[in-house]
Amino acid sequence: MTSIGYHGVIDADGQWLTGRDVEEVGAHVRGHNADSLGLCLLGTDQFTSAQWAALRTQVLTLRVRWPEVTLHGHNEFSSKLCPGFSVPAWASGNFAPLRGHLCERIP
């Protein structure tokens, strides 16, 4: 069975969807898959409050297991938009949603 390249995906409702097991090498950023985990937010550059909260929870949980972890966006390694915001800016802002990158779904 083939898995998606990411270890996890966070949907618009903030639900965590498992892609690959954390012990499995991902396929999310060429040249860095063997020593990284790939997390994905559904969307382009604006995300719901639920997504931001779930991403924060996932990162803090992963930091318990790997306290030396550094955080990066795909856009730091490739000429891609994703995740559509600066991961270092998000991390340095105590993992709060970044201005201009918060949206709410219309029911």
Secondary structure, DSSP 8 states (H G I E B T S, - for coil): ----SSSEEE-TT--EEE-S-TTS---SSTT-GGG---EEESSSS-B-HHHHHHHHHHHHHHHHH-TT-----GGGTSS--TTSS-HHHHHHTTT---TT-B-----
